[in-house]
Amino acid sequence: MAVTWKIKQKMKLSFPKEKIKVVLFESIHPNAVETFKRAGYTNVELLDRAYSEDELIEKLQDVRIIGIRSKTKITKRVLENAPVLQAIGCFCIGTNQVDLVTAAEKGVAVFNSPYSNTRSVAELVIAEVVFLMRGLHEKSINAHKGIWLKIAKNAYEVRGKTLGIIGYGHIGSQVSVLAEAMGMQVIFYDIVPKLPMGNARVVQTLDELLAESDVVSLHVPGTPATKEMIGAAELAKMKKGAGLINLSRGNVIVIEDLKAALESKHLRGAALDVFPFEPKKKGGTFTSPLQGMDNVILSPHIGGSTEEAQANIGIDAAQKLHNYMDSGSTIGSHSIPELHLPAQKDTHRILHIHENVPGILTKINQTVSSMNLNIAGQFLTTNEQIGYVVIDVKQNFSKELIDKLKHIPHTIRTRRIF
């Protein structure tokens, strides 16, 4: 890493870093600003809220890099009206707030930070498992009202109980490890085969998990397949007296069906951190059919909202963004095919993003050769829609080469990096 850094330091970007405008929305952690500045990007603006579509279009006319969290929506219209935008950083787990198809079509790289808040989310899940098993929320509400609800009935230790995890990715598996350390039995269900951590046990069907679990915790992505995956039929299959936790996506549970299962006492309680409809800003008005229920814990989408998680996300996402601008690396990108690039000494680098059709690489090589340039390294990766080529050449070259590359049919974007 030290050698790579020294080589990078010697490279001079074709476009001065101080002229590359970076805008970070939604009070992204100051660590992101510091990370950009340490990398030489001094034109960084930090804003404290999400912007509307019209506001974004006005704001992004001269912006090359943006950072957002979950409330800012980067739509097709925004992308089509951001003329110089090159990269988007989602300073959060997901990327569903960005139109990834249009981003790919426009050659805009989209990155996120899927693992930086894993521990924070997992710890909150474990806390809520304990809260639900002890009925702590109801007891706390009563204590605030002056009622001393000191009873052991329906209060249980988590040791020896079964936690069912739906979605065994980075967060689900971390929850698994912490739960097992507390003496819980862990089972999990995932549509993708996963190796269990510790003594966790995979089950073959969702129904099997629901029937066996004392507490069920959801850790699935927001996809058409997971939308309303837990409704009346699934809730009825859960063990009587079980608890349900959702820190994944707000639309995976049918809220009205959950309310009915709670009112009938089929479920002992629920803890939700995400909702189908959430306020767009801090202090906004929040409503839910579950409000006022003493066996329901409601929290305002704070699973990853710890100082540690936000600091880690700020560094991680910012590094991915400036690495892309500095070297062309697309590791972690959701719109441009991933390409890990080695450091090159005494070369000049060009990137070329294009529609994935036959013959483009040949035309690129013919164009470079026509300028009497020696290719020192060439790197190509593709997906079904997009091809991404990075070329290192020994000799310096003029703007004419970039202009010729731009005019190759099916080219989306090309630029000289250094």
GUTILUM-70895 format. One record per residue (C-alpha): residue number from 0; residue in one letter; x, y, z. Coordinates in pm, 1 decimal, m for minus. Example, Ala and Ser with C-alpha at 12.3 -4.5 7.8 and 13.67 -1.06 7.14 Angstrom:
(atom 0 'a' (1230.0 m450.0 780.0)),
(atom 1 's' (1367.0 m106.0 714.0)),
//
This chain:
(atom 0 'm' (0.0 0.0 0.0)),
(atom 1 'a' (282.5 240.1 82.4)),
(atom 2 'v' (436.8 192.1 m263.8)),
(atom 3 't' (101.8 250.3 m433.9)),
(atom 4 'w' (53.4 571.1 m236.2)),
(atom 5 'k' (393.5 706.1 m332.5)),
(atom 6 'i' (328.1 638.6 m698.7)),
(atom 7 'k' (m10.8 805.7 m675.4)),
(atom 8 'q' (148.5 1108.9 m516.5)),
(atom 9 'k' (370.4 1155.9 m821.3)),
(atom 10 'm' (80.2 1138.1 m1063.8)),
(atom 11 'k' (m77.0 1467.3 m1160.8)),
(atom 12 'l' (m444.1 1444.3 m1249.7)),
(atom 13 's' (m534.7 1589.8 m1586.8)),
(atom 14 'f' (m805.7 1797.4 m1419.2)),
(atom 15 'p' (m682.6 1986.2 m1107.6)),
(atom 16 'k' (m826.9 1843.4 m787.2)),
(atom 17 'e' (m898.5 2186.3 m644.5)),
(atom 18 'k' (m1137.8 2246.8 m936.1)),
(atom 19 'i' (m1329.3 1923.7 m883.2)),
(atom 20 'k' (m1640.3 2024.2 m692.1)),
(atom 21 'v' (m1764.9 1783.3 m427.5)),
(atom 22 'v' (m2102.0 1826.6 m254.0)),
(atom 23 'l' (m2204.1 1613.9 44.9)),
(atom 24 'f' (m2571.4 1620.8 145.7)),
(atom 25 'e' (m2761.6 1516.6 460.7)),
(atom 26 's' (m2499.6 1597.6 726.8)),
(atom 27 'i' (m2252.6 1331.5 619.1)),
(atom 28 'h' (m1983.8 1283.8 883.6)),
(atom 29 'p' (m1699.7 1541.5 875.2)),
(atom 30 'n' (m1458.5 1249.0 834.7)),
(atom 31 'a' (m1564.9 1241.6 470.7)),
(atom 32 'v' (m1459.7 1603.4 422.7)),
(atom 33 'e' (m1125.7 1536.9 588.5)),
(atom 34 't' (m1072.2 1225.7 374.5)),
(atom 35 'f' (m1129.9 1425.1 56.7)),
(atom 36 'k' (m904.4 1708.4 171.6)),
(atom 37 'r' (m622.4 1470.1 262.4)),
(atom 38 'a' (m648.8 1335.4 m92.2)),
(atom 39 'g' (m617.2 1688.6 m231.0)),
(atom 40 'y' (m983.9 1768.1 m294.9)),
(atom 41 't' (m1031.4 2107.4 m132.6)),
(atom 42 'n' (m1351.4 2220.9 m306.0)),
(atom 43 'v' (m1586.6 2030.6 m74.6)),
(atom 44 'e' (m1926.8 2155.8 41.5)),
(atom 45 'l' (m2111.7 1991.7 332.1)),
(atom 46 'l' (m2490.1 2040.9 346.8)),
(atom 47 'd' (m2723.6 1947.1 629.8)),
(atom 48 'r' (m3032.9 1817.7 449.8)),
(atom 49 'a' (m3171.8 1627.5 153.3)),
(atom 50 'y' (m3261.7 1828.3 m156.0)),
(atom 51 's' (m3568.2 1795.5 m378.5)),
(atom 52 'e' (m3536.9 1690.8 m741.3)),
(atom 53 'd' (m3556.0 2049.3 m869.6)),
(atom 54 'e' (m3308.5 2170.1 m606.6)),
(atom 55 'l' (m3065.4 1893.0 m700.4)),
(atom 56 'i' (m3079.8 1978.8 m1069.5)),
(atom 57 'e' (m2999.3 2340.0 m992.5)),
(atom 58 'k' (m2722.8 2245.7 m749.0)),
(atom 59 'l' (m2544.9 1985.5 m962.6)),
(atom 60 'q' (m2470.7 2189.1 m1275.7)),
(atom 61 'd' (m2097.8 2211.5 m1199.3)),
(atom 62 'v' (m2058.8 1924.5 m949.9)),
(atom 63 'r' (m1849.2 1617.3 m1032.5)),
(atom 64 'i' (m1883.4 1418.5 m708.0)),
(atom 65 'i' (m2178.7 1397.2 m469.8)),
(atom 66 'g' (m2234.3 1217.6 m143.2)),
(atom 67 'i' (m2582.7 1131.1 m17.3)),
(atom 68 'r' (m2753.4 927.8 250.8)),
(atom 69 's' (m3091.7 758.1 231.0)),
(atom 70 'k' (m3324.3 1058.0 188.0)),
(atom 71 't' (m3175.2 1215.2 m123.6)),
(atom 72 'k' (m3324.7 1061.2 m439.3)),
(atom 73 'i' (m3106.0 1061.1 m748.9)),
(atom 74 't' (m3365.5 1006.2 m1019.0)),
(atom 75 'k' (m3339.5 965.4 m1394.3)),
(atom 76 'r' (m3430.3 1332.3 m1435.3)),
(atom 77 'v' (m3157.3 1441.8 m1194.0)),
(atom 78 'l' (m2894.9 1232.4 m1372.3)),
(atom 79 'e' (m3001.2 1360.1 m1712.3)),
(atom 80 'n' (m2957.4 1717.6 m1589.2)),
(atom 81 'a' (m2622.2 1682.3 m1410.2)),
(atom 82 'p' (m2387.4 1751.5 m1704.0)),
(atom 83 'v' (m2048.9 1692.3 m1536.5)),
(atom 84 'l' (m2140.5 1444.4 m1261.8)),
(atom 85 'q' (m1895.4 1152.3 m1254.7)),
(atom 86 'a' (m1946.1 973.8 m924.2)),
(atom 87 'i' (m2205.1 927.7 m650.4)),
(atom 88 'g' (m2130.1 803.5 m301.5)),
(atom 89 'c' (m2414.5 656.3 m95.8)),
(atom 90 'f' (m2292.8 706.9 260.5)),
(atom 91 'c' (m2511.6 421.9 386.0)),
(atom 92 'i' (m2575.4 52.5 323.2)),
(atom 93 'g' (m2809.2 65.9 24.7)),
(atom 94 't' (m2818.6 225.5 m318.7)),
(atom 95 'n' (m3193.1 203.2 m386.3)),
(atom 96 'q' (m3220.9 583.8 m368.2)),
(atom 97 'v' (m3024.5 606.4 m694.2)),
(atom 98 'd' (m3150.9 514.8 m1042.7)),
(atom 99 'l' (m2865.0 273.0 m1112.1)),
(atom 100 'v' (m2976.6 194.3 m1466.4)),
(atom 101 't' (m2959.9 557.0 m1571.6)),
(atom 102 'a' (m2635.2 606.7 m1378.0)),
(atom 103 'a' (m2478.7 325.1 m1580.9)),
(atom 104 'e' (m2615.3 468.9 m1904.9)),
(atom 105 'k' (m2457.4 804.0 m1816.4)),
(atom 106 'g' (m2126.5 651.6 m1706.1)),
(atom 107 'v' (m2168.7 770.4 m1348.0)),
(atom 108 'a' (m2000.5 543.9 m1092.4)),
(atom 109 'v' (m2212.4 472.0 m782.7)),
(atom 110 'f' (m2052.6 351.5 m460.6)),
(atom 111 'n' (m2183.1 275.4 m112.5)),
(atom 112 's' (m2051.5 156.0 221.4)),
(atom 113 'p' (m2230.9 m170.9 291.8)),
(atom 114 'y' (m2026.9 m294.0 587.3)),
(atom 115 's' (m1924.2 9.8 790.9)),
(atom 116 'n' (m2229.6 10.3 1018.1)),
(atom 117 't' (m2268.1 m367.2 1049.5)),
(atom 118 'r' (m2168.3 m376.7 1414.7)),
(atom 119 's' (m2397.6 m88.0 1510.2)),
(atom 120 'v' (m2702.8 m252.8 1354.1)),
(atom 121 'a' (m2618.8 m592.6 1503.6)),
(atom 122 'e' (m2584.5 m449.6 1854.6)),
(atom 123 'l' (m2925.0 m282.0 1833.1)),
(atom 124 'v' (m3082.7 m609.9 1721.9)),
(atom 125 'i' (m2939.2 m789.1 2024.4)),
(atom 126 'a' (m3063.6 m513.6 2254.9)),
(atom 127 'e' (m3412.0 m544.5 2109.5)),
(atom 128 'v' (m3407.9 m923.0 2146.4)),
(atom 129 'v' (m3350.5 m871.3 2519.6)),
(atom 130 'f' (m3611.2 m593.6 2539.4)),
(atom 131 'l' (m3876.4 m810.4 2375.8)),
(atom 132 'm' (m3802.9 m1120.8 2582.5)),
(atom 133 'r' (m3821.4 m919.6 2905.6)),
(atom 134 'g' (m4120.3 m703.9 2807.4)),
(atom 135 'l' (m3903.8 m406.5 2896.4)),
(atom 136 'h' (m4083.0 m154.9 2675.6)),
(atom 137 'e' (m4416.3 m207.6 2850.2)),
(atom 138 'k' (m4252.4 m189.1 3193.2)),
(atom 139 's' (m4072.4 131.9 3101.1)),
(atom 140 'i' (m4393.6 294.6 2975.2)),
(atom 141 'n' (m4572.5 203.0 3296.6)),
(atom 142 'a' (m4288.0 330.0 3514.2)),
(atom 143 'h' (m4311.0 665.3 3334.3)),
(atom 144 'k' (m4680.3 667.7 3421.5)),
(atom 145 'g' (m4602.0 594.3 3786.4)),
(atom 146 'i' (m4710.5 228.3 3770.5)),
(atom 147 'w' (m4471.4 m20.4 3933.8)),
(atom 148 'l' (m4504.9 m326.5 3707.0)),
(atom 149 'k' (m4262.4 m554.6 3894.3)),
(atom 150 'i' (m4353.9 m902.3 3771.0)),
(atom 151 'a' (m4165.2 m1201.3 3634.0)),
(atom 152 'k' (m4455.2 m1340.9 3430.4)),
(atom 153 'n' (m4380.8 m1355.2 3055.9)),
(atom 154 'a' (m4026.0 m1229.6 3111.9)),
(atom 155 'y' (m3754.5 m1464.1 2989.7)),
(atom 156 'e' (m3379.8 m1493.3 2957.8)),
(atom 157 'v' (m3250.1 m1509.2 2601.8)),
(atom 158 'r' (m3014.6 m1794.9 2691.6)),
(atom 159 'g' (m3141.0 m2114.4 2536.2)),
(atom 160 'k' (m3399.3 m1939.5 2317.9)),
(atom 161 't' (m3398.2 m1964.1 1938.8)),
(atom 162 'l' (m3325.4 m1662.9 1721.6)),
(atom 163 'g' (m3433.1 m1698.6 1359.6)),
(atom 164 'i' (m3245.4 m1477.1 1113.8)),
(atom 165 'i' (m3395.7 m1411.5 771.0)),
(atom 166 'g' (m3112.7 m1296.5 545.5)),
(atom 167 'y' (m2768.4 m1417.8 648.7)),
(atom 168 'g' (m2548.8 m1148.0 498.0)),
(atom 169 'h' (m2295.5 m931.0 676.5)),
(atom 170 'i' (m2540.6 m798.9 935.4)),
(atom 171 'g' (m2735.5 m1120.3 978.2)),
(atom 172 's' (m2419.6 m1323.0 1035.9)),
(atom 173 'q' (m2284.9 m1064.6 1283.5)),
(atom 174 'v' (m2613.2 m1084.1 1475.9)),
(atom 175 's' (m2571.7 m1460.9 1471.0)),
(atom 176 'v' (m2229.3 m1443.3 1637.1)),
(atom 177 'l' (m2343.8 m1201.3 1908.2)),
(atom 178 'a' (m2660.7 m1399.8 1980.0)),
(atom 179 'e' (m2470.3 m1724.4 2012.7)),
(atom 180 'a' (m2226.7 m1557.8 2253.7)),
(atom 181 'm' (m2529.3 m1487.2 2474.8)),
(atom 182 'g' (m2627.7 m1852.2 2473.2)),
(atom 183 'm' (m2897.5 m1840.8 2206.9)),
(atom 184 'q' (m2963.7 m2109.7 1950.2)),
(atom 185 'v' (m2942.6 m1954.8 1603.1)),
(atom 186 'i' (m3112.7 m2068.5 1285.5)),
(atom 187 'f' (m3117.5 m1882.0 957.0)),
(atom 188 'y' (m3281.3 m1881.0 616.6)),
(atom 189 'd' (m3142.1 m1722.6 299.2)),
(atom 190 'i' (m3226.3 m1770.1 m66.8)),
(atom 191 'v' (m2852.0 m1778.2 m139.3)),
(atom 192 'p' (m2649.6 m2065.1 14.9)),
(atom 193 'k' (m2440.1 m1932.1 305.3)),
(atom 194 'l' (m2192.0 m2099.5 535.9)),
(atom 195 'p' (m2300.6 m2071.3 900.2)),
(atom 196 'm' (m2096.8 m1886.3 1160.8)),
(atom 197 'g' (m2025.4 m2076.8 1481.6)),
(atom 198 'n' (m2302.4 m2323.2 1563.4)),
(atom 199 'a' (m2575.6 m2149.1 1363.4)),
(atom 200 'r' (m2793.6 m2385.8 1164.0)),
(atom 201 'v' (m2941.9 m2326.0 821.6)),
(atom 202 'v' (m3306.1 m2419.9 762.0)),
(atom 203 'q' (m3445.6 m2500.0 420.0)),
(atom 204 't' (m3768.0 m2300.6 422.5)),
(atom 205 'l' (m3901.1 m1976.6 562.0)),
(atom 206 'd' (m4192.8 m2164.3 717.7)),
(atom 207 'e' (m3951.7 m2383.5 912.8)),
(atom 208 'l' (m3771.7 m2079.6 1052.3)),
(atom 209 'l' (m4095.1 m1905.8 1151.1)),
(atom 210 'a' (m4224.4 m2212.1 1332.9)),
(atom 211 'e' (m3907.3 m2272.4 1536.2)),
(atom 212 's' (m3803.2 m1920.7 1638.5)),
(atom 213 'd' (m3868.9 m1742.5 1967.9)),
(atom 214 'v' (m3757.3 m1420.9 1800.4)),
(atom 215 'v' (m3735.3 m1354.3 1425.5)),
(atom 216 's' (m3502.7 m1084.1 1291.8)),
(atom 217 'l' (m3521.3 m960.1 933.0)),
(atom 218 'h' (m3204.5 m868.5 741.1)),
(atom 219 'v' (m3305.9 m870.3 374.9)),
(atom 220 'p' (m3248.1 m620.4 92.1)),
(atom 221 'g' (m3527.3 m412.4 m55.8)),
(atom 222 't' (m3626.7 m600.9 m372.0)),
(atom 223 'p' (m3955.7 m695.2 m538.3)),
(atom 224 'a' (m3910.8 m1043.8 m391.1)),
(atom 225 't' (m3889.9 m912.8 m32.7)),
(atom 226 'k' (m4170.1 m657.8 m55.5)),
(atom 227 'e' (m4440.6 m757.7 198.9)),
(atom 228 'm' (m4274.2 m1095.1 245.8)),
(atom 229 'i' (m4411.5 m1107.4 602.5)),
(atom 230 'g' (m4790.1 m1080.9 599.1)),
(atom 231 'a' (m5083.5 m1244.0 775.0)),
(atom 232 'a' (m5003.1 m1595.2 648.0)),
(atom 233 'e' (m4640.0 m1578.6 761.0)),
(atom 234 'l' (m4723.3 m1420.7 1097.2)),
(atom 235 'a' (m4972.3 m1699.6 1164.4)),
(atom 236 'k' (m4692.8 m1954.1 1115.1)),
(atom 237 'm' (m4477.1 m1794.7 1383.8)),
(atom 238 'k' (m4460.3 m1956.0 1724.6)),
(atom 239 'k' (m4721.7 m1816.0 1964.2)),
(atom 240 'g' (m4555.9 m1564.6 2193.6)),
(atom 241 'a' (m4265.2 m1498.2 1954.3)),
(atom 242 'g' (m4118.1 m1156.5 1880.9)),
(atom 243 'l' (m4043.3 m992.3 1547.3)),
(atom 244 'i' (m3761.2 m746.7 1470.1)),
(atom 245 'n' (m3711.5 m551.2 1147.6)),
(atom 246 'l' (m3402.3 m340.6 1085.0)),
(atom 247 's' (m3384.8 m409.0 711.8)),
(atom 248 'r' (m3639.8 m236.7 485.0)),
(atom 249 'g' (m3971.4 m78.5 576.8)),
(atom 250 'n' (m4184.2 m253.8 316.3)),
(atom 251 'v' (m4095.3 m614.2 398.0)),
(atom 252 'i' (m4373.8 m640.0 660.4)),
(atom 253 'v' (m4744.1 m574.7 607.2)),
(atom 254 'i' (m4789.5 m337.8 900.4)),
(atom 255 'e' (m5166.8 m383.2 934.8)),
(atom 256 'd' (m5121.3 m761.6 954.8)),
(atom 257 'l' (m4850.3 m721.3 1217.3)),
(atom 258 'k' (m5076.8 m498.0 1422.8)),
(atom 259 'a' (m5350.1 m763.3 1415.3)),
(atom 260 'a' (m5105.3 m1034.5 1527.9)),
(atom 261 'l' (m4992.1 m815.0 1816.3)),
(atom 262 'e' (m5343.4 m718.6 1925.3)),
(atom 263 's' (m5449.1 m1083.2 1930.1)),
(atom 264 'k' (m5143.7 m1163.0 2146.4)),
(atom 265 'h' (m5028.9 m1421.6 1894.1)),
(atom 266 'l' (m4698.3 m1232.9 1901.4)),
(atom 267 'r' (m4549.9 m1106.9 2227.0)),
(atom 268 'g' (m4403.2 m794.4 2069.1)),
(atom 269 'a' (m4220.4 m631.6 1782.2)),
(atom 270 'a' (m3934.2 m388.2 1729.2)),
(atom 271 'l' (m3922.5 m183.5 1408.3)),
(atom 272 'd' (m3655.0 60.8 1299.2)),
(atom 273 'v' (m3769.1 98.6 937.2)),
(atom 274 'f' (m4109.9 183.0 793.1)),
(atom 275 'p' (m4292.0 197.2 458.5)),
(atom 276 'f' (m4315.8 575.4 487.7)),
(atom 277 'e' (m4056.6 778.2 674.3)),
(atom 278 'p' (m4016.4 1154.4 725.1)),
(atom 279 'k' (m3766.4 1314.9 489.5)),
(atom 280 'k' (m3585.6 1503.3 762.4)),
(atom 281 'k' (m3511.2 1498.8 1133.6)),
(atom 282 'g' (m3804.2 1635.2 1328.9)),
(atom 283 'g' (m4055.4 1548.3 1057.2)),
(atom 284 't' (m4397.9 1410.5 1144.4)),
(atom 285 'f' (m4408.5 1033.2 1173.1)),
(atom 286 't' (m4723.1 822.4 1180.0)),
(atom 287 's' (m4771.2 446.8 1205.3)),
(atom 288 'p' (m5060.4 212.2 1286.8)),
(atom 289 'l' (m4834.1 67.5 1557.1)),
(atom 290 'q' (m4805.8 386.6 1759.5)),
(atom 291 'g' (m4938.2 364.0 2113.3)),
(atom 292 'm' (m4894.0 m12.6 2146.9)),
(atom 293 'd' (m4707.1 m101.9 2464.3)),
(atom 294 'n' (m4556.7 m418.1 2314.7)),
(atom 295 'v' (m4399.2 m240.8 2014.9)),
(atom 296 'i' (m4063.6 m65.4 2006.5)),
(atom 297 'l' (m4047.1 203.0 1736.2)),
(atom 298 's' (m3718.2 372.9 1651.7)),
(atom 299 'p' (m3648.5 632.2 1378.8)),
(atom 300 'h' (m3424.2 436.2 1140.2)),
(atom 301 'i' (m3124.0 453.2 1371.2)),
(atom 302 'g' (m2982.0 103.3 1325.7)),
(atom 303 'g' (m2659.6 238.5 1179.1)),
(atom 304 's' (m2675.9 576.3 1350.2)),
(atom 305 't' (m2382.5 563.9 1587.1)),
(atom 306 'e' (m2083.8 795.7 1592.0)),
(atom 307 'e' (m1856.8 503.7 1511.0)),
(atom 308 'a' (m2061.6 382.8 1214.7)),
(atom 309 'q' (m2101.6 727.8 1059.6)),
(atom 310 'a' (m1731.5 799.9 1102.0)),
(atom 311 'n' (m1641.5 469.8 933.6)),
(atom 312 'i' (m1888.3 528.3 651.2)),
(atom 313 'g' (m1754.0 878.3 596.6)),
(atom 314 'i' (m1402.3 745.1 542.7)),
(atom 315 'd' (m1497.3 434.1 344.6)),
(atom 316 'a' (m1731.1 595.3 90.3)),
(atom 317 'a' (m1508.7 901.8 44.2)),
(atom 318 'q' (m1207.1 681.4 m23.0)),
(atom 319 'k' (m1394.6 486.8 m290.6)),
(atom 320 'l' (m1497.6 810.9 m458.1)),
(atom 321 'h' (m1154.5 971.8 m468.9)),
(atom 322 'n' (m988.3 641.2 m564.5)),
(atom 323 'y' (m1216.2 630.5 m868.2)),
(atom 324 'm' (m1130.5 987.3 m962.4)),
(atom 325 'd' (m758.0 937.8 m892.0)),
(atom 326 's' (m699.5 598.8 m1050.3)),
(atom 327 'g' (m1016.6 472.7 m1220.8)),
(atom 328 's' (m1068.2 195.4 m964.0)),
(atom 329 't' (m1433.3 83.5 m957.7)),
(atom 330 'i' (m1415.3 m168.7 m674.3)),
(atom 331 'g' (m1749.6 m143.5 m494.2)),
(atom 332 's' (m1930.0 29.0 m782.4)),
(atom 333 'h' (m2293.5 m63.0 m851.4)),
(atom 334 's' (m2317.9 101.2 m1194.5)),
(atom 335 'i' (m1979.1 55.8 m1363.3)),
(atom 336 'p' (m1823.2 m294.2 m1377.3)),
(atom 337 'e' (m1571.5 m351.0 m1098.2)),
(atom 338 'l' (m1207.2 m319.2 m1193.3)),
(atom 339 'h' (m909.2 m331.1 m958.7)),
(atom 340 'l' (m617.5 m142.8 m1108.5)),
(atom 341 'p' (m248.1 m184.6 m1027.3)),
(atom 342 'a' (m28.3 117.8 m972.8)),
(atom 343 'q' (172.8 213.7 m1278.3)),
(atom 344 'k' (490.6 422.2 m1279.2)),
(atom 345 'd' (570.5 679.6 m1548.0)),
(atom 346 't' (253.8 621.0 m1747.9)),
(atom 347 'h' (m57.4 813.2 m1847.5)),
(atom 348 'r' (m402.5 663.7 m1789.1)),
(atom 349 'i' (m724.9 682.6 m1989.6)),
(atom 350 'l' (m1061.9 534.5 m1898.5)),
(atom 351 'h' (m1332.3 448.1 m2148.2)),
(atom 352 'i' (m1690.2 354.3 m2054.1)),
(atom 353 'h' (m1907.6 220.4 m2333.2)),
(atom 354 'e' (m2209.5 11.9 m2418.6)),
(atom 355 'n' (m2117.7 m354.6 m2416.2)),
(atom 356 'v' (m2130.8 m429.8 m2787.6)),
(atom 357 'p' (m1877.9 m626.8 m2996.9)),
(atom 358 'g' (m1581.0 m449.8 m3152.1)),
(atom 359 'i' (m1536.7 m155.3 m2915.2)),
(atom 360 'l' (m1201.2 m270.8 m2776.7)),
(atom 361 't' (m1065.2 m314.0 m3127.2)),
(atom 362 'k' (m1167.8 39.5 m3219.4)),
(atom 363 'i' (m1010.7 174.8 m2897.9)),
(atom 364 'n' (m680.8 m0.5 m2972.5)),
(atom 365 'q' (m682.5 117.8 m3334.2)),
(atom 366 't' (m741.0 474.1 m3217.4)),
(atom 367 'v' (m454.6 460.1 m2965.3)),
(atom 368 's' (m222.3 300.4 m3221.4)),
(atom 369 's' (m305.0 568.5 m3476.9)),
(atom 370 'm' (m150.4 821.6 m3237.8)),
(atom 371 'n' (176.5 618.3 m3225.4)),
(atom 372 'l' (133.3 542.1 m2856.5)),
(atom 373 'n' (271.8 236.9 m2678.2)),
(atom 374 'i' (19.0 62.4 m2450.8)),
(atom 375 'a' (190.1 m28.1 m2123.1)),
(atom 376 'g' (m116.4 m186.4 m1967.6)),
(atom 377 'q' (m478.1 m247.9 m2058.9)),
(atom 378 'f' (m759.9 m358.9 m1831.4)),
(atom 379 'l' (m1112.2 m455.8 m1934.6)),
(atom 380 't' (m1423.2 m564.6 m1748.2)),
(atom 381 't' (m1783.8 m587.3 m1860.2)),
(atom 382 'n' (m2133.5 m666.9 m1747.1)),
(atom 383 'e' (m2440.3 m722.1 m1964.6)),
(atom 384 'q' (m2485.9 m351.0 m2035.3)),
(atom 385 'i' (m2152.3 m175.7 m1981.8)),
(atom 386 'g' (m1791.5 m222.7 m2083.5)),
(atom 387 'y' (m1510.9 m51.1 m1894.0)),
(atom 388 'v' (m1157.3 m18.9 m2030.5)),
(atom 389 'v' (m857.2 145.1 m1865.2)),
(atom 390 'i' (m545.2 200.1 m2074.0)),
(atom 391 'd' (m197.2 299.1 m1955.2)),
(atom 392 'v' (37.1 445.1 m2215.4)),
(atom 393 'k' (402.9 540.1 m2186.8)),
(atom 394 'q' (403.2 858.8 m2390.3)),
(atom 395 'n' (222.4 1179.9 m2319.5)),
(atom 396 'f' (m62.2 1253.9 m2558.8)),
(atom 397 's' (m276.9 1540.9 m2670.5)),
(atom 398 'k' (m644.9 1613.9 m2623.3)),
(atom 399 'e' (m693.7 1488.6 m2980.0)),
(atom 400 'l' (m679.1 1127.0 m2857.0)),
(atom 401 'i' (m956.4 1184.2 m2604.3)),
(atom 402 'd' (m1166.8 1354.0 m2869.9)),
(atom 403 'k' (m1121.4 1057.6 m3105.5)),
(atom 404 'l' (m1210.3 809.2 m2831.8)),
(atom 405 'k' (m1525.2 1006.7 m2750.9)),
(atom 406 'h' (m1638.6 970.8 m3111.7)),
(atom 407 'i' (m1614.9 591.1 m3117.4)),
(atom 408 'p' (m1974.5 466.1 m3158.7)),
(atom 409 'h' (m2140.3 348.6 m2835.1)),
(atom 410 't' (m1899.9 548.5 m2616.2)),
(atom 411 'i' (m2063.3 668.4 m2292.6)),
(atom 412 'r' (m1774.4 850.9 m2128.3)),
(atom 413 't' (m1399.8 878.9 m2160.4)),
(atom 414 'r' (m1146.2 1086.9 m1972.8)),
(atom 415 'r' (m778.0 1119.6 m1906.1)),
(atom 416 'i' (m704.8 1043.2 m1542.5)),
(atom 417 'f' (m336.2 1138.5 m1525.7)),
//
